Amino acid sequence: MVIKPNGYAETPCGVRAHEEPEVSLARLDISKLTIRLTDAPKPLPDLRTLVFGVSFSDHMATASFHPATGWSTPEIKPYAPLTLDPASSCLQYGCNVFEGMKAYLGPDSKVRLFRPELNMRRLERSVERLALPPIDGDAVLELIKRLVQIEKRWIPKLSGYSFYLRPTVIGTRAALGPVASDQADLYIIACPGGSYWSHPASLLAVSDTVRAWPGGTGGHKIGGNYSPGFLPQREASAHGYNQVLWLFGEEQRVMEAGAMNVFVVVRRADGDGLDVLTPPLDGTILPGVTRASCLELAADPTFHAHISIDGSIEGTTLYPTERVFTLSDLERWSTSGDLVEFLCVGTAAVVVAVHDIGFDGRVVVRVPTYPNDPNGLGPVGRALREQILAVQEGRKEYKGWGVVCE
């Protein structure tokens, strides 16, 4: 079709059809933000009995997209249920994406987010993958900062605690039919949380079901990636395991553990330091923020000075590598004594140790235990966790990872 200067379009058959003029759609404009505060603030929960993801703060941030006008004026308002048409795309076809990120209160009383730009770029990619209306992650980040400033009293002051944020975009096209939603709602909710997972984990490796597959959506943070894993997780729990270790293909490639990225620490054959291995980002692995941070720390020679193997040496060289490894590799490293650590990493848990892996009715991988560490972490996992928490909690500056909410 050829567009003519007079506003008509000439079709291949020569018939002229009027071309509708382009409409300028509104972008998400934080300068127009409206704020309506609650007149009934909630009591803060007792941190000693706090359960993750249950006690939500007083307010939420919202905005909506309409195909004729674009994004609405963003609003921060009292936390309340959403109103959705029963035919909404998010309910009928799973058009849902979200992010998970945390805010921390530092010793200087400033509030910090941890590498939030990575979350925003991932949010943009996830929205695009589900063909939802495009969103400006930088504007969303400014909206998050405003919400965090308003909810500052909810941020725990104790180390190891944080304020969890859940930006979410859902398709709200109120019509049946498997097509992309041209309408959407953005909302951001938040809750205080403690250590999501501190004790060493045991994993049940599964190969009869998969979390992700080539060409699928595993590399994006969408709701549909999570619910299919609930049944395998229930089965793992029934057999005494904490989480599922996802395998893929005939070679049984190691993928992720539950909803977390994984790392293995292995002694190098030449005795020169340790390999720190994680599966590559091939579209099946979620590009986690904690994963990226662990890789960057492990590649930093100044970080290596924090690593001590059995306290016998001052520092150990780490060789971080993204590469494929299999369950057979884990078994071989475990048998030979070369397996030093198996780690699960993610926003909620930060860094978690794994002590054994089961498969086909038996334990096939045993990971060395480190009883002297309160979280059961080995030297690499402990150093990674300490360094990341120090940056998150504002006790240390590193590469601008801690972003102050001002």
Wavefront OBJ file of the C-alpha trace (Angstrom):
o trace
v 0.000 0.000 0.000
v 1.358 3.443 -0.955
v 0.509 6.479 1.203
v -0.302 9.590 -0.891
v 0.345 13.181 0.258
v -3.393 13.923 0.154
v -4.077 11.526 2.990
v -5.365 8.669 0.853
v -3.776 5.278 0.422
v -3.492 3.585 -2.948
v -4.004 -0.164 -2.724
v -2.450 -2.688 -5.144
v -5.834 -2.808 -6.973
v -5.814 0.944 -7.544
v -8.718 1.627 -5.163
v -8.206 4.620 -2.974
v -8.937 4.263 0.730
v -8.799 7.128 3.172
v -5.759 6.828 5.475
v -6.576 7.792 9.036
v -4.188 10.460 10.342
v -1.693 9.265 12.901
v -2.704 9.907 16.498
v -0.043 11.003 18.984
v -0.374 8.659 21.955
v 0.504 9.901 25.417
v 3.624 8.483 27.030
v 3.826 7.650 30.713
v 4.449 11.150 32.093
v 5.602 11.262 35.712
v 5.454 15.065 35.758
v 1.656 14.687 35.806
v 1.643 12.230 38.716
v -1.275 12.600 41.115
v -0.990 11.423 44.723
v -3.873 10.493 46.997
v -2.744 9.349 50.421
v -4.670 7.003 52.668
v -6.471 8.402 55.689
v -6.113 5.074 57.515
v -2.441 3.962 57.562
v -1.918 0.298 58.410
v 0.107 -0.790 61.451
v 3.566 -2.049 60.515
v 3.934 -5.839 60.740
v 6.076 -7.493 63.397
v 9.355 -8.433 61.704
v 9.702 -11.483 63.958
v 6.628 -13.093 62.403
v 6.797 -11.483 58.962
v 5.813 -13.751 56.056
v 7.070 -12.774 52.607
v 4.478 -11.414 50.181
v 1.559 -11.114 52.601
v 1.661 -7.701 54.323
v 1.365 -5.012 51.641
v 2.075 -1.332 52.211
v -0.463 1.482 52.315
v -0.250 2.621 48.700
v 0.107 1.410 45.129
v 1.005 3.122 41.858
v -1.198 2.736 38.776
v -1.593 3.825 35.165
v -3.518 2.436 32.191
v -3.058 2.357 28.426
v -5.852 2.908 25.896
v -5.172 2.490 22.163
v -6.856 5.796 21.314
v -5.112 7.991 23.880
v -2.021 6.191 25.204
v -0.971 6.127 28.834
v -3.160 7.775 31.439
v -1.997 10.124 34.169
v -0.086 7.979 36.687
v -1.447 7.870 40.197
v -0.295 6.820 43.642
v -3.302 5.923 45.736
v -4.333 3.697 48.649
v -3.774 -0.022 48.097
v -7.015 -1.568 46.811
v -8.333 -4.407 44.617
v -8.297 -4.027 40.840
v -11.476 -3.928 38.769
v -11.263 -6.112 35.648
v -13.685 -7.205 32.975
v -14.156 -11.020 33.095
v -13.036 -11.221 29.455
v -9.766 -9.342 30.075
v -6.778 -10.715 28.190
v -4.790 -11.161 31.386
v -7.441 -13.542 32.732
v -8.180 -15.401 29.511
v -4.767 -15.601 27.816
v -2.175 -14.927 30.505
v -0.974 -11.551 29.176
v 0.914 -10.738 32.386
v 4.485 -9.580 32.979
v 6.133 -8.446 36.183
v 9.400 -7.570 37.885
v 10.793 -8.269 41.329
v 13.105 -5.740 42.965
v 13.964 -4.434 46.426
v 14.495 -1.148 48.235
v 16.843 -0.929 51.231
v 17.323 1.631 53.972
v 21.020 2.420 54.430
v 22.904 3.512 57.554
v 22.718 7.072 56.170
v 18.887 6.808 56.208
v 18.828 6.972 52.408
v 16.707 4.532 50.431
v 18.412 2.582 47.662
v 17.341 0.329 44.821
v 19.725 -2.339 43.530
v 20.567 -1.955 39.821
v 16.971 -1.032 38.911
v 17.861 -0.152 35.314
v 18.362 -3.869 34.627
v 14.850 -4.590 35.882
v 13.414 -1.851 33.691
v 15.125 -3.060 30.523
v 13.872 -6.574 31.263
v 10.353 -5.242 31.862
v 10.427 -3.536 28.468
v 11.561 -6.759 26.768
v 8.906 -8.841 28.524
v 6.159 -6.391 27.523
v 7.362 -6.515 23.922
v 7.484 -10.340 23.935
v 3.788 -10.526 24.860
v 2.876 -7.791 22.349
v 1.503 -5.576 25.109
v 1.442 -1.790 24.625
v 5.031 -0.477 24.864
v 6.175 1.032 28.113
v 8.970 3.407 29.094
v 10.993 1.665 31.784
v 12.729 4.883 32.823
v 9.340 6.465 33.562
v 8.291 3.365 35.501
v 11.476 3.650 37.550
v 10.657 7.259 38.460
v 7.191 6.119 39.517
v 8.753 3.414 41.676
v 11.037 5.948 43.339
v 8.067 8.178 44.168
v 6.176 5.241 45.671
v 9.193 4.184 47.730
v 9.626 7.698 49.107
v 5.977 7.772 50.198
v 6.224 4.303 51.775
v 9.586 4.848 53.498
v 8.211 3.961 56.933
v 7.571 0.438 55.621
v 11.224 -0.247 54.853
v 12.735 -2.393 57.637
v 15.800 -0.961 59.350
v 17.336 -4.341 60.229
v 20.071 -5.886 58.074
v 18.788 -8.766 55.967
v 15.370 -7.146 55.538
v 14.126 -5.102 52.601
v 11.095 -3.609 50.867
v 10.026 -5.812 47.962
v 8.539 -4.114 44.888
v 6.388 -5.801 42.251
v 5.834 -3.698 39.080
v 3.257 -5.503 36.936
v 1.767 -4.971 33.467
v -1.386 -6.849 32.478
v -3.416 -6.964 29.276
v -6.939 -5.602 29.794
v -8.537 -5.942 26.346
v -12.121 -6.887 27.254
v -12.865 -9.311 24.421
v -12.390 -12.996 23.705
v -10.081 -14.031 20.915
v -6.386 -15.017 20.979
v -4.959 -11.701 19.783
v -2.591 -9.180 21.350
v -4.118 -6.899 23.951
v -4.171 -3.258 22.857
v -5.087 -2.157 26.385
v -3.065 -2.565 29.545
v -2.827 -1.683 33.207
v 0.426 -0.925 35.023
v 0.439 -1.254 38.786
v 3.154 -1.375 41.420
v 2.647 -2.916 44.852
v 5.140 -3.431 47.663
v 5.677 -5.325 50.898
v 8.383 -5.615 53.567
v 10.300 -8.868 53.642
v 13.067 -10.660 55.477
v 15.367 -13.439 54.384
v 13.318 -15.363 51.825
v 15.596 -18.373 52.072
v 18.661 -18.720 54.298
v 19.164 -22.426 54.946
v 20.887 -24.787 52.464
v 18.531 -26.285 49.906
v 18.050 -29.746 48.483
v 16.973 -30.038 44.854
v 15.028 -32.682 42.948
v 16.230 -32.790 39.342
v 13.414 -33.352 36.833
v 13.631 -34.081 33.120
v 10.070 -35.147 32.272
v 8.814 -31.552 32.529
v 10.637 -28.374 31.492
v 10.548 -24.759 32.622
v 11.514 -23.301 29.245
v 12.407 -24.344 25.711
v 14.218 -22.825 22.716
v 12.120 -20.138 21.068
v 9.824 -19.879 24.085
v 9.517 -17.239 26.790
v 11.987 -18.527 29.384
v 14.211 -15.489 28.960
v 11.380 -13.133 29.937
v 9.677 -12.509 33.260
v 6.087 -13.373 32.481
v 3.435 -14.957 34.671
v 2.985 -17.957 32.382
v 6.516 -19.148 33.134
v 5.735 -19.761 36.785
v 2.404 -21.538 37.277
v 3.403 -24.656 35.239
v 6.161 -25.228 37.796
v 3.821 -25.409 40.773
v 2.939 -29.092 40.328
v 6.584 -30.272 39.977
v 7.412 -28.141 43.009
v 4.637 -29.826 45.005
v 5.962 -33.232 43.979
v 9.506 -32.264 44.966
v 8.262 -31.146 48.390
v 6.404 -34.437 48.811
v 9.741 -36.247 48.367
v 11.508 -34.055 50.922
v 13.186 -31.589 48.564
v 13.017 -27.793 48.753
v 13.063 -26.996 45.058
v 13.064 -28.382 41.520
v 16.243 -28.430 39.435
v 15.132 -28.077 35.838
v 16.904 -30.236 33.244
v 16.539 -30.002 29.478
v 17.118 -32.316 26.535
v 18.552 -35.799 26.204
v 21.870 -34.611 27.629
v 20.031 -33.308 30.732
v 21.361 -29.769 30.627
v 21.100 -27.917 33.937
v 18.804 -24.898 33.578
v 17.437 -23.225 36.717
v 16.345 -24.176 40.244
v 12.699 -23.296 40.785
v 12.615 -19.645 39.748
v 16.288 -19.008 40.533
v 19.449 -18.930 38.440
v 22.183 -21.412 39.352
v 25.969 -21.346 39.667
v 28.469 -24.127 40.294
v 31.972 -23.598 41.671
v 34.440 -26.212 40.446
v 38.167 -26.719 41.009
v 40.137 -26.230 37.809
v 42.096 -29.200 36.459
v 45.367 -27.231 36.529
v 44.803 -26.268 40.163
v 44.808 -22.575 39.285
v 41.750 -21.216 41.050
v 38.073 -22.015 40.601
v 35.640 -22.045 37.685
v 32.364 -20.273 38.462
v 29.898 -21.632 35.918
v 26.334 -20.659 35.047
v 24.130 -21.678 32.068
v 24.312 -19.239 29.123
v 21.572 -16.801 28.162
v 20.260 -18.665 25.122
v 16.642 -17.560 25.478
v 15.738 -20.324 27.941
v 17.433 -18.762 30.977
v 16.074 -15.693 32.751
v 18.672 -12.880 32.740
v 18.568 -12.327 36.483
v 19.913 -9.163 38.071
v 21.593 -11.142 40.860
v 23.009 -13.528 38.236
v 24.566 -10.627 36.310
v 25.943 -9.159 39.535
v 27.555 -12.449 40.596
v 29.226 -12.779 37.197
v 30.602 -9.235 37.368
v 31.866 -9.658 40.924
v 33.532 -12.979 40.107
v 35.322 -11.317 37.167
v 36.675 -8.499 39.359
v 40.215 -9.254 40.624
v 39.656 -6.972 43.635
v 36.804 -9.248 44.715
v 39.021 -12.352 44.630
v 40.851 -11.161 47.716
v 37.672 -11.903 49.682
v 37.769 -15.602 48.756
v 39.478 -18.031 51.090
v 39.380 -21.825 50.694
v 39.386 -23.434 54.144
v 41.232 -20.358 55.387
v 44.475 -21.705 53.940
v 45.105 -19.007 51.323
v 44.590 -15.275 51.146
v 42.824 -15.146 47.802
v 41.732 -17.438 45.010
v 41.398 -16.537 41.348
v 37.890 -17.033 39.968
v 37.083 -17.736 36.327
v 33.413 -16.894 35.710
v 32.055 -18.571 32.581
v 28.654 -18.915 30.939
v 28.553 -22.439 29.558
v 26.393 -25.512 29.274
v 26.821 -28.231 31.893
v 24.774 -31.325 32.594
v 23.612 -33.493 35.449
v 26.336 -35.974 34.450
v 28.923 -33.214 34.839
v 27.629 -32.496 38.341
v 27.811 -36.179 39.253
v 31.376 -36.418 37.931
v 32.539 -33.290 39.782
v 30.856 -34.496 42.955
v 32.507 -37.938 42.765
v 35.960 -36.525 42.015
v 35.788 -33.965 44.809
v 36.070 -31.055 42.388
v 32.616 -29.659 43.168
v 33.144 -26.874 45.698
v 29.707 -25.216 45.757
v 26.300 -25.222 44.090
v 24.473 -21.907 44.424
v 20.969 -20.631 43.664
v 20.717 -16.862 43.181
v 17.805 -14.465 42.773
v 16.259 -11.227 43.985
v 14.262 -12.764 46.821
v 16.878 -15.213 48.096
v 20.091 -13.377 47.047
v 22.498 -16.366 47.316
v 21.491 -19.792 48.657
v 23.634 -22.898 49.146
v 22.592 -26.337 47.851
v 23.758 -29.425 49.732
v 22.385 -32.278 47.633
v 20.560 -33.092 44.399
v 18.251 -36.049 43.895
v 17.231 -37.752 40.671
v 15.341 -40.912 39.806
v 14.762 -41.885 43.419
v 18.258 -41.344 44.804
v 20.748 -38.643 45.741
v 23.147 -38.315 42.801
v 25.089 -35.176 43.768
v 26.422 -34.291 47.206
v 27.805 -30.809 47.663
v 30.365 -30.036 50.394
v 28.810 -28.530 53.506
v 30.109 -25.503 55.391
v 28.716 -25.656 58.937
v 30.759 -22.657 60.098
v 28.692 -20.317 57.927
v 25.228 -19.401 59.314
v 23.706 -19.879 55.853
v 25.738 -22.974 55.004
v 27.522 -21.125 52.215
v 31.007 -21.948 51.000
v 33.749 -19.365 50.454
v 32.539 -18.102 47.064
v 28.840 -18.022 47.891
v 29.508 -16.344 51.225
v 31.654 -13.634 49.623
v 29.094 -13.023 46.870
v 26.244 -12.734 49.337
v 28.189 -10.415 51.660
v 29.301 -8.118 48.853
v 25.847 -7.868 47.269
v 24.118 -7.233 50.599
v 26.712 -4.580 51.492
v 25.904 -2.695 48.288
v 22.155 -3.195 48.606
v 22.086 -1.970 52.196
v 24.220 1.087 51.437
v 27.227 -0.083 53.443
v 29.467 -0.138 50.378
v 29.674 1.641 47.032
v 30.336 -0.449 43.940
v 29.992 0.622 40.305
v 26.914 2.704 41.052
v 24.814 -0.414 41.692
v 23.030 1.194 44.648
v 20.656 3.842 43.248
v 19.419 6.375 45.807
v 15.720 7.249 45.624
v 15.706 11.040 45.587
l 1 2 3 4 5 6 7 8 9 10 11 12 13 14 15 16 17 18 19 20 21 22 23 24 25 26 27 28 29 30 31 32 33 34 35 36 37 38 39 40 41 42 43 44 45 46 47 48 49 50 51 52 53 54 55 56 57 58 59 60 61 62 63 64 65 66 67 68 69 70 71 72 73 74 75 76 77 78 79 80 81 82 83 84 85 86 87 88 89 90 91 92 93 94 95 96 97 98 99 100 101 102 103 104 105 106 107 108 109 110 111 112 113 114 115 116 117 118 119 120 121 122 123 124 125 126 127 128 129 130 131 132 133 134 135 136 137 138 139 140 141 142 143 144 145 146 147 148 149 150 151 152 153 154 155 156 157 158 159 160 161 162 163 164 165 166 167 168 169 170 171 172 173 174 175 176 177 178 179 180 181 182 183 184 185 186 187 188 189 190 191 192 193 194 195 196 197 198 199 200 201 202 203 204 205 206 207 208 209 210 211 212 213 214 215 216 217 218 219 220 221 222 223 224 225 226 227 228 229 230 231 232 233 234 235 236 237 238 239 240 241 242 243 244 245 246 247 248 249 250 251 252 253 254 255 256 257 258 259 260 261 262 263 264 265 266 267 268 269 270 271 272 273 274 275 276 277 278 279 280 281 282 283 284 285 286 287 288 289 290 291 292 293 294 295 296 297 298 299 300 301 302 303 304 305 306 307 308 309 310 311 312 313 314 315 316 317 318 319 320 321 322 323 324 325 326 327 328 329 330 331 332 333 334 335 336 337 338 339 340 341 342 343 344 345 346 347 348 349 350 351 352 353 354 355 356 357 358 359 360 361 362 363 364 365 366 367 368 369 370 371 372 373 374 375 376 377 378 379 380 381 382 383 384 385 386 387 388 389 390 391 392 393 394 395 396 397 398 399 400 401 402 403 404 405 406
